[in-house]
């Protein structure tokens, strides 16, 4: 599973959110694909006021202040639906 994390430089909220996503990565099998919205006009237009943004399988899961519990529950559910074992 890939978790797309939209961010930009000099964003403290983005740094804090990434730490939470990385924390979950210790317990669940997924890859983080970090995307700097300032490198792509479409991302800047789409996510400019929302960052950070967590997207899985084309669905925006969270944006702004990332909530660890909400994100973990989504990842657990997603992995279980996919037939994978949720815990590493």
N, C-alpha and C positions, 0 to 999 in steps of 0.2 A: 504494500500500500504506500502511496505517496501522499504526503501532506504538503501542500503548497502554502508557503508563508510569505505574504506580500509585506514589504517593509520599505524603509528608505533610511539613508544616512542621517545622523543627528536626531534620531527619534528615540527618546528615552522609553516611551511606552512600548515601542517595537523591541527594544533590547530586553525589557522586562518580560514581555510576552514570549520571546524566543527562548528565554531561560525556562519558562514553564513548559513549552512544547518539548524542549530537550529533556526536561525532567521526565516527561511521559515516555519519551523514546527509550529510557532505561528499562521500562517495564513492558513495552509493547513493540511489536515488530513493524516499524514503518520508517520510511525515508523522508527526511525534510528537504524540500526543494525551496530554497530561499530565492525570492525574486524582488529586486530593487525596482520599485515602480518608476523611479526617475530614469531608468534605462529604456523604457518602453512607453510611448505616448498613449497607447490603448490602456495600459495598466494605470498610468497616471490619471487619465480621464475617469476610469472606472472606480479606482480605489483611493483617489487623492485625499478625500476627507475622512476615509474610513480606517486607515492603517493603524495598527497592524491588522491583517486579514488572514484567517485560517480557512483554507479551501480543501475539501476532500472530494474527489470524484465529481468535480464540477459544481459542487454545492458549497456555498459560503456557510461555514459552521459558526464562526465568531468573528467579530471585528471590534476595534477599539480596545477596551480593557479586556484582556483574555482571562476567562474564569477556568481555573485548573479542573475543578470538579465537573463542570459542564462538558468541557472538551474531553476529559477522560471517559465520561459516560458515553459520549458519541463514538469515540474510538473503539471502546469495548463492544458496543452494539454493532458497529460497522464490521469489525473483525469477526464477530460471532456469526453475522449474516453471511459473511464471505466463506464460512466453513473453516476458518483458520482458528487455531488456538489463540485466545486473547493474550495470554501471558507468555513471555519468552521462556 
